[in-house]
Amino acid sequence: MAYPAIPSGPRELIENRISFGGPNSELSIYSTYEPARRVALRSPRLLYCGMLSGRKIMHGATPQPRTFLPGESFVMPPGRAVYIDFPEARHSAPTTCMTVEIHSERITDICKRLNDRAGDDDDPVPWQGSDHALHLHHAPSTQQLLQRLMTLFQEKQSDRDTLIDFALGELTVRMLRSQMRQLILTVAQSGMPSHGLPAAVQWLDQHIAQPVDINVLAEIAHASRATLYRQFRTKLGTTPCEYQQQRRIERARACLTETDIPITEICFSLGYKSLSHFIHRFKNATGLSPMDYRGSSDNV
């Protein structure tokens, strides 16, 4: 991944910032070159923060401190302050992340268009923004989009602003999809859903080690197979089987960071048939083996 050059060295050793203006937005890249604790970050606009290198520990964004690693993102609501630790930053290997502003008017407009497009679809959960901080384990496609945005903001082509606008629209939809996923999970975990996508999600979460049977899910959701697949694709950006794999990896992350449960026990409790298959899936999703991930999350 290409980062902007710093020809004469960083101006600051902690959260050295390089910014690029765009159409009604700004992209910033922050690099920290020495260990630091409780460094404040706040913005009057929503910030989509993508981790590029190193490790941060975020305080105040979520109920408990969270380790922030490459391949992950934080969505910060306007006006929310977070405090960041940089336990491993050094001059030869700075801790680096990028942020991009997303205006609330853009989010409202995209939600309206998505809801209008949904029409009369039998779905109790409309598209909407969220005022809660969100910690995301994003897919490789989102990482590629963040890299493309960094490249576009640094370009000087005549169509630069138009391309940035398109890419920001895509990032906003991906963010809304992640927020929608969290909202659906909240509804599912409330014990209240009786039909639709939340009911199917609830069943998958409660039977995470079992193979997915789309006929069973459709019956639980009181929907046809085609309707259920469409709702998974539209609201979650995935199929039921892919969603189950994502949830398995999320459960594995939580077990590795919050418990001392042996990796083999985590593997089989989540429905994997072999340890090698689990390690392969986990590394594809996170870039780290389960053992390395557990080590990188220590000392939060």
TILUMKOL-721690 format. One record per residue: residue in one letter; x, y, z of N, C-alpha, C in turn. Coordinates in steps of 0.05 Angstrom, whole numbers, padded with zeros to 5 digits, always signed. Atoms other than C-alpha are relative to their C-alpha. Layout:
// residues N
AXYZXYZXYZ;...
***
This chain:
// residues 300
M+00017-00024+00000+00000+00000+00000+00018+00025+00000;A-00016-00024+00002+00027+00068-00019-00009+00022+00019;Y+00006-00022-00018+00031+00124+00032+00013+00025-00011;P-00013-00025+00010+00046+00197+00019+00028+00004+00011;A-00027-00004-00008+00118+00216+00022+00003+00022+00020;I-00005-00022-00019+00145+00258+00079+00029+00008-00005;P-00026-00006+00010+00205+00291+00046+00020+00009+00021;S-00019-00010-00020+00235+00325+00107-00004-00011+00028;G+00005+00012-00026+00213+00279+00162-00026+00010+00012;P+00025-00008-00013+00151+00283+00206+00003+00025+00016;R+00000-00025-00016+00132+00349+00238-00005-00008+00030;E+00006+00009-00027+00105+00311+00299+00006-00030+00003;L-00005+00028-00004+00125+00245+00329-00025-00016+00008;I+00025+00013-00009+00055+00230+00356-00023+00011-00017;E+00022-00007+00018-00003+00230+00306+00007+00022-00019;N-00007-00019+00021+00034+00267+00252-00020-00003-00023;R+00023+00000+00019-00021+00286+00203+00006+00012-00027;I-00001-00010+00027-00021+00294+00128-00028-00001-00011;S+00028-00001+00009-00088+00316+00098-00002+00007-00030;F+00006-00005+00028-00117+00319+00028-00029+00007-00002;G+00027-00009+00004-00179+00358+00010-00014-00013-00024;G+00016+00011+00022-00235+00330-00033-00026+00014-00001;P+00026-00012+00003-00306+00346-00054-00016-00003+00026;N+00015+00001-00025-00339+00363+00013+00010-00021+00019;S-00011+00021-00017-00292+00316+00049+00030+00005+00003;E-00029-00002-00004-00221+00308+00074+00010-00027+00009;L-00013+00025-00008-00175+00248+00080+00026+00007+00014;S-00025-00005-00015-00120+00247+00132+00014-00026+00006;I-00016+00023-00008-00064+00199+00146+00017+00008+00024;Y-00013-00005-00026-00037+00196+00217+00022-00021+00005;S-00022+00018-00006+00031+00166+00234+00012+00008+00028;T-00012-00004-00027+00060+00158+00305+00026-00016+00002;Y-00027+00010+00001+00134+00146+00315+00012-00008+00027;E-00010+00008-00026+00141+00133+00389-00024-00008+00018;P+00022+00008-00017+00099+00100+00444-00013+00024+00013;A+00014-00021-00013+00045+00143+00473-00026-00011+00012;R+00024+00009-00013-00017+00137+00517-00021+00023+00001;R+00023-00018-00003-00086+00170+00518+00002+00025-00018;V-00001-00022+00019-00078+00213+00456-00029+00004-00010;A+00029-00006+00006-00146+00247+00442-00004+00003-00030;L+00009-00004+00027-00182+00244+00375-00030+00007+00000;R+00028-00009+00001-00247+00282+00360-00004+00014-00026;S+00007-00014+00025-00282+00308+00298-00029+00010+00001;P+00028-00009+00002-00344+00350+00285-00017-00016-00020;R+00015+00016+00020-00362+00302+00228+00006-00030+00005;L-00005+00028-00002-00368+00227+00224+00027-00007-00013;L-00025+00009+00011-00300+00194+00213+00000-00030-00004;Y-00005+00029+00005-00287+00128+00180+00031-00003+00002;C-00029+00003-00006-00219+00106+00208+00009-00028-00008;G-00010+00026+00008-00180+00050+00175+00029-00003+00009;M-00027+00005-00010-00119+00019+00207+00018-00010-00023;L-00019+00008+00022-00058+00012+00161+00023-00016+00010;S-00023+00015-00010+00000-00012+00203+00003+00004+00030;G-00004-00002-00029+00018-00025+00275-00024-00008+00015;R+00021+00007-00019-00029-00031+00334-00007+00024+00017;K+00009-00020-00019-00071+00019+00373-00019-00014+00020;I+00020+00009-00019-00114+00010+00434-00019+00024+00004;M+00019-00022+00000-00178+00052+00431-00016-00001+00026;H+00016-00003-00025-00212+00077+00495-00022+00020-00005;G+00023-00019+00002-00281+00109+00496-00018-00004-00024;A+00016+00005+00023-00306+00085+00429-00021-00022+00005;T+00017+00023-00007-00336+00020+00456+00001-00004+00031;P+00001+00003-00029-00354-00002+00527+00026-00009+00013;Q-00026+00009-00009-00287-00037+00535+00022+00009-00019;P-00022-00007+00019-00219-00017+00506+00003-00021-00021;R-00002+00019+00022-00209-00048+00438+00027+00003-00014;T-00023+00000+00017-00146-00067+00401-00008+00005-00029;F+00006-00009+00028-00145-00036+00331+00023-00009-00017;L-00021+00012+00016-00106-00075+00279-00005+00005-00030;P+00005-00002+00029-00095-00072+00203-00021-00019-00009;G+00023+00016+00008-00155-00099+00166-00025+00006+00016;E+00022-00007-00017-00201-00066+00217-00006+00030-00004;S+00008-00028+00001-00239+00000+00219-00016+00008+00024;F+00018-00011-00020-00273+00045+00269-00016+00022-00014;V+00017-00022+00009-00332+00090+00252-00005+00017+00025;M+00002-00018-00022-00331+00150+00298-00023+00020-00005;P+00022-00020+00003-00396+00191+00307+00010+00028+00004;P-00009-00028-00003-00391+00267+00303+00001+00008+00030;G-00003-00010-00027-00366+00299+00367+00009-00019+00021;R-00009+00020-00019-00346+00234+00401+00030+00001+00004;A-00029+00000-00006-00278+00236+00435+00009-00029+00006;V-00013+00025-00007-00234+00174+00437+00029+00006+00009;Y-00027-00003-00011-00167+00164+00471+00016-00024-00008;I-00014+00021+00014-00113+00123+00438+00027-00005+00013;D-00026+00008-00008-00053+00084+00463+00015-00011-00024;F-00018+00010+00021+00006+00069+00417+00022-00016+00013;P-00019+00014-00016+00043+00013+00453+00026-00008-00016;E-00023+00011+00015+00090-00008+00396+00012+00019-00021;A-00010-00019+00020+00102+00055+00354+00029+00006+00003;R-00028-00008+00000+00173+00070+00335+00007+00012-00027;H-00007-00015+00025+00209+00111+00282+00004-00018-00024;S-00005+00019+00023+00229+00051+00240-00025-00015-00008;A+00025+00014+00006+00158+00022+00243-00023+00015+00012;P+00021-00017-00012+00106+00077+00255-00027-00014+00000;T+00028+00009+00000+00034+00061+00274-00015+00020-00017;T+00012-00018+00020-00008+00089+00217-00029-00007-00005;C+00028+00004+00008-00081+00098+00202-00009+00023-00018;M+00012-00021+00016-00125+00138+00155-00028+00006+00010;T+00027-00007-00006-00189+00176+00167-00012+00014-00024;V+00014-00015+00020-00241+00202+00118-00026+00009+00011;E+00025-00012-00009-00299+00248+00133-00023-00009-00017;I+00025+00006+00015-00370+00228+00114-00021+00018+00012;H+00019-00019-00010-00422+00283+00119-00027-00013+00006;S+00025+00011-00009-00488+00268+00154-00021+00002-00023;E+00019-00003+00022-00527+00295+00094+00003-00022-00021;R-00005+00022+00019-00495+00243+00049-00012-00026+00010;I+00010+00025-00012-00513+00187+00097-00031+00000-00002;T+00029-00002+00001-00586+00211+00101-00010-00004-00029;D+00009+00003+00028-00591+00216+00025+00003-00029-00010;I-00004+00028+00009-00562+00146+00013-00020-00018+00014;C+00020+00016-00014-00608+00116+00066-00027+00002-00013;K+00025-00004+00013-00668+00147+00032-00002-00015-00026;R+00000+00014+00025-00648+00119-00035-00002-00030+00004;L+00000+00029-00005-00636+00050-00007-00028-00009+00010;N+00027+00007-00010-00704+00050+00030-00020+00002-00023;D+00018-00002+00023-00739+00075-00033+00002-00024-00019;R-00005+00022+00018-00707+00020-00073-00012-00026+00012;A+00011+00025-00013-00729-00033-00022-00030-00002-00004;G+00029+00000+00006-00802-00012-00035-00016-00015+00021;D+00018+00015-00017-00852-00061-00006+00012-00026+00010;D-00012+00025-00010-00802-00115+00012-00007-00004+00029;D+00009+00006-00028-00826-00150+00075+00024-00001+00018;D-00024-00001-00016-00769-00127+00118-00005+00021+00022;P+00007-00018-00022-00780-00096+00188+00023+00019+00007;V-00022-00017-00008-00711-00062+00191+00008+00018-00023;P-00007-00019+00021-00703+00001+00148+00030+00008+00002;W-00027-00012+00000-00636+00031+00127+00000+00025+00016;Q-00002-00024-00016-00614+00084+00176+00029+00002+00011;G-00027-00005-00012-00550+00116+00203-00001-00006+00030;S-00003+00006-00029-00525+00104+00274+00017+00022+00013;D-00017-00019-00015-00498+00151+00327+00018-00015+00020;H-00018+00015-00017-00458+00095+00360+00026-00006-00015;A-00026+00008+00011-00384+00081+00349-00002-00030-00009;L+00002+00027+00011-00373+00018+00308+00028-00010-00006;H-00025+00013+00005-00313-00029+00307-00004-00021-00021;L+00005+00018+00022-00309-00066+00241+00024-00017-00007;H-00021+00018+00012-00269-00126+00216-00007-00002-00029;H+00010-00002+00027-00274-00108+00143+00012-00021-00018;A-00009+00019+00020-00267-00152+00082+00023+00011-00017;P-00021-00010+00017-00208-00148+00034-00010+00021-00021;S+00010-00019+00019-00253-00111-00015-00002+00028+00012;T+00001-00027-00013-00262-00054+00036+00029+00011+00003;Q-00028-00009-00002-00186-00052+00047+00009+00011-00027;Q-00007-00009+00027-00178-00045-00028-00013+00027-00006;L+00014-00026+00004-00229+00012-00029+00014+00022+00016;L-00014-00020-00016-00192+00049+00027+00027+00007-00014;Q-00025-00006+00015-00127+00042-00013-00006+00017-00024;R+00007-00016+00024-00162+00068-00075-00007+00029+00007;L+00006-00027-00009-00188+00128-00036+00025+00016+00005;M-00026-00014-00005-00118+00145-00012+00014+00008-00025;T-00013-00006+00026-00093+00142-00083-00015+00023-00014;L+00016-00021+00013-00151+00185-00110+00004+00027+00012;F-00003-00026-00013-00143+00240-00058+00027+00012-00007;Q-00027-00011+00006-00070+00247-00078+00004+00006-00030;E-00003-00005+00028-00083+00250-00153-00006+00029-00008;K+00004-00027+00011-00085+00313-00196-00014+00000-00026;Q+00015+00002+00025-00128+00288-00253-00025+00017+00000;S+00024-00017+00002-00187+00329-00278-00025-00013+00010;D+00024+00014-00009-00237+00275-00260+00003-00010+00029;R-00006+00009-00028-00207+00266-00189-00024+00003+00018;D+00022-00005-00019-00266+00297-00151-00024-00019-00005;T+00023+00018+00007-00318+00255-00189+00006-00028+00010;L-00007+00027-00008-00280+00191-00175+00000-00002+00031;I+00001+00000-00029-00272+00210-00101-00029-00002+00009;D+00028+00000-00008-00347+00223-00097-00012-00028-00003;F+00010+00027+00004-00363+00154-00126+00011-00019+00022;A-00013+00018-00020-00313+00120-00079-00011+00005+00028;L+00012-00007-00026-00341+00157-00018-00028-00011+00002;G+00027+00012+00000-00411+00135-00038+00001-00030+00006;E-00003+00029-00005-00388+00063-00040+00008-00006+00029;L-00008+00004-00028-00353+00069+00028-00023+00005+00018;T+00023-00006-00017-00416+00100+00057-00020-00024+00000;V+00018+00023+00001-00458+00041+00033+00011-00023+00016;R-00013+00021-00015-00408-00008+00061-00002+00005+00030;M+00002-00007-00028-00409+00029+00128-00029-00004+00009;L+00029+00004-00008-00486+00030+00129-00007-00029+00001;R+00005+00029-00001-00486-00044+00113+00010-00012+00026;S-00010+00009-00026-00442-00056+00174-00017+00009+00023;Q+00018-00010-00021-00486-00012+00217-00027-00015+00000;M+00025+00015+00002-00548-00048+00190+00004-00028+00012;R-00006+00026-00011-00515-00114+00207-00001+00000+00031;Q+00000-00002-00029-00504-00091+00279-00028+00004+00010;L+00027-00005-00008-00576-00066+00283-00016-00026-00001;I+00014+00026+00003-00603-00133+00258+00009-00019+00022;L-00009+00017-00022-00559-00169+00308-00012+00008+00026;T+00012-00009-00025-00586-00126+00364-00029-00009+00002;V+00028+00010+00001-00658-00142+00343-00001-00030+00005;A+00000+00029-00003-00641-00215+00337+00007-00009+00028;Q-00008+00007-00027-00607-00218+00405-00020+00009+00021;S+00020-00009-00019-00666-00184+00438-00020-00022+00007;G+00019+00022-00005-00706-00249+00433-00027+00006-00011;M+00026-00008+00008-00763-00212+00399-00007-00008-00029;P+00009+00004+00028-00760-00228+00323-00016-00026-00003;S+00018+00023+00006-00815-00274+00299+00002-00008-00029;H-00002+00007+00029-00800-00272+00224+00021+00018-00013;G-00018-00017+00015-00757-00242+00171+00030-00005+00005;L-00029+00003-00003-00682-00231+00169+00010-00002+00029;P-00009+00003-00027-00673-00219+00244-00005-00028+00012;A+00006+00027-00010-00706-00286+00259+00020-00021-00011;A-00020+00018+00012-00659-00322+00210+00027+00004+00013;V-00025-00006-00012-00599-00286+00239+00002-00011+00029;Q+00001+00010-00027-00620-00304+00310+00005-00031+00000;W-00003+00029+00000-00625-00378+00291+00029-00007-00007;L-00028+00006+00007-00556-00377+00258+00019+00005+00024;D-00017-00006-00023-00525-00345+00320-00003-00020+00022;Q+00005+00020-00021-00558-00395+00366+00009-00028-00007;H-00008+00026+00010-00536-00454+00323+00025+00003-00017;I-00022-00008+00016-00469-00428+00300+00018-00024-00009;A-00017+00023+00007-00435-00497+00299-00014-00019-00019;Q+00015+00018+00017-00489-00529+00256+00002+00009-00029;P+00001-00008+00028-00488-00531+00179-00025+00016-00006;V+00023-00017+00008-00533-00480+00146-00019-00016-00018;D+00021+00012+00017-00599-00508+00118-00018+00022-00008;I+00015-00023+00009-00631-00454+00075-00030-00005+00002;N+00028+00006-00002-00698-00490+00077-00010+00005+00029;V+00007-00005-00028-00699-00488+00153-00001+00031+00005;L-00001-00029-00004-00679-00414+00152-00024+00014-00012;A+00023-00012+00013-00733-00397+00102-00026-00004+00016;E+00023+00006-00016-00785-00431+00145-00001+00018+00026;I-00002-00016-00024-00761-00394+00208-00006+00029-00007;A+00004-00028+00008-00762-00327+00170-00028+00005-00011;H+00026-00003+00013-00832-00341+00141+00004+00014-00027;A-00006-00012+00026-00802-00324+00073+00008-00021-00019;S-00011+00019+00020-00785-00358+00008+00030+00000+00001;R-00029+00001+00001-00714-00379-00004+00011+00024-00015;A-00009-00022+00016-00707-00326-00058-00001+00027+00015;T+00003-00025-00016-00733-00270-00012+00021+00001+00021;L-00020+00001-00022-00687-00292+00045+00028+00006-00011;Y-00026-00006+00012-00626-00294-00001+00003+00029-00007;R-00001-00028+00008-00644-00225-00027+00005+00018+00024;Q-00004-00017-00024-00649-00196+00043+00028-00003+00012;F-00027+00004-00009-00583-00227+00064+00019+00016-00018;R-00017-00014+00019-00550-00198+00001-00003+00030+00003;T+00004-00028-00001-00582-00130+00007+00009+00013+00026;K-00005-00012-00026-00577-00117+00082+00027-00008+00012;L-00025+00009-00012-00515-00158+00100+00023-00003-00020;G-00021+00002+00020-00478-00162+00034+00013-00027-00002;T-00012+00027-00002-00469-00237+00041-00022-00021-00003;T+00019+00022+00000-00502-00305+00035-00003-00010+00029;P+00002+00011-00027-00527-00343+00096+00024-00016+00009;C-00024+00016-00007-00467-00390+00093+00024+00019+00006;E-00022-00019-00005-00418-00332+00087-00004+00015+00026;Y+00006-00014-00025-00453-00296+00144+00008-00017+00024;Q-00008+00018-00022-00444-00357+00188+00030-00001+00004;Q-00029+00001-00002-00370-00360+00172+00010+00026+00013;Q-00008-00025-00012-00363-00286+00190-00005+00000+00030;R+00007+00001-00029-00398-00297+00257+00018-00020+00015;R-00018+00018-00013-00354-00357+00272+00027+00013+00005;I-00026-00014-00004-00292-00315+00261-00002+00021+00021;E+00003-00020-00022-00320-00260+00305-00001-00013+00027;R+00000+00015-00025-00334-00310+00360+00028-00009+00007;A-00027+00009-00005-00264-00337+00352+00017+00024+00010;R-00015-00024-00009-00234-00266+00358-00006+00006+00029;A+00007-00006-00028-00273-00254+00422+00011-00020+00019;C-00011+00020-00018-00252-00320+00452+00030+00003+00003;L-00029-00002-00001-00179-00308+00434+00009+00025+00016;T-00008-00024-00014-00178-00238+00464-00011+00002+00028;E+00013-00004-00026-00224-00246+00524+00002-00025+00018;T-00002+00024-00016-00211-00317+00548+00027-00015-00005;D-00024+00017+00003-00156-00369+00556-00008-00027-00011;I+00009+00025+00011-00196-00424+00522+00020-00010-00021;P-00019+00010+00019-00149-00469+00482-00010+00003-00029;I+00008-00005+00028-00149-00456+00407-00014-00024-00012;T+00014+00024+00011-00168-00528+00391-00029-00001+00010;E+00028+00001-00011-00229-00523+00437-00017+00021-00014;I+00015-00021+00015-00250-00457+00403-00007-00010-00027;C+00005+00010+00027-00243-00490+00335-00024-00019-00001;F+00022+00020+00002-00289-00549+00348-00026+00010+00011;S+00025-00011-00011-00339-00509+00389-00015+00016-00020;L+00012-00017+00020-00352-00466+00328-00008-00016-00025;G+00010+00017+00022-00366-00525+00282+00021-00007-00021;Y-00020+00008+00020-00300-00532+00245+00008-00029+00005;K-00005+00029-00002-00282-00604+00230+00030-00006+00004;S-00029+00004-00004-00206-00595+00233+00013+00026+00008;L-00015-00024-00010-00157-00547+00266+00013+00014-00024;S-00013-00013+00023-00121-00535+00199-00020+00017-00015;H+00020-00015+00014-00186-00513+00167-00007+00026+00015;F+00006-00024-00016-00201-00465+00224+00023+00020-00002;I-00022-00018+00002-00131-00436+00222+00001+00014-00028;H+00000-00011+00027-00136-00427+00146-00022+00022-00003;R+00022-00019+00001-00204-00392+00152+00006+00025+00016;F-00006-00022-00017-00181-00348+00209+00022+00018-00012;K-00022-00016+00011-00117-00326+00175-00009+00015-00025;N+00010-00014+00023-00154-00310+00111-00016+00025+00008;A+00018-00022-00009-00202-00265+00150+00015+00022+00014;T-00013-00020-00017-00152-00230+00196+00029+00006-00008;G-00028-00004+00007-00083-00238+00165+00019-00012+00020;L-00016+00012-00022-00059-00273+00229-00010-00027+00007;S+00009+00026-00011-00060-00343+00256-00014+00005+00027;P+00013-00004-00026-00104-00353+00318+00021+00005+00022;M-00020-00003-00021-00041-00358+00361+00012+00029-00001;D-00011-00026+00003-00011-00294+00333-00021+00022+00006;Y+00021-00019-00006-00078-00258+00339-00003+00003+00030;R+00002-00001-00029-00083-00277+00412+00024+00016+00012;G-00023-00015-00010-00012-00250+00423-00001+00030-00006;S+00001-00028+00007-00025-00185+00386-00020+00016+00016;S+00022-00014-00015-00086-00170+00429+00006+00001+00030;D-00007-00001-00028-00050-00179+00496+00005+00028+00010;N-00006-00025-00013-00041-00122+00545-00017+00024-00008;V+00018-00021+00007-00102-00083+00524-00005+00017+00026;
***
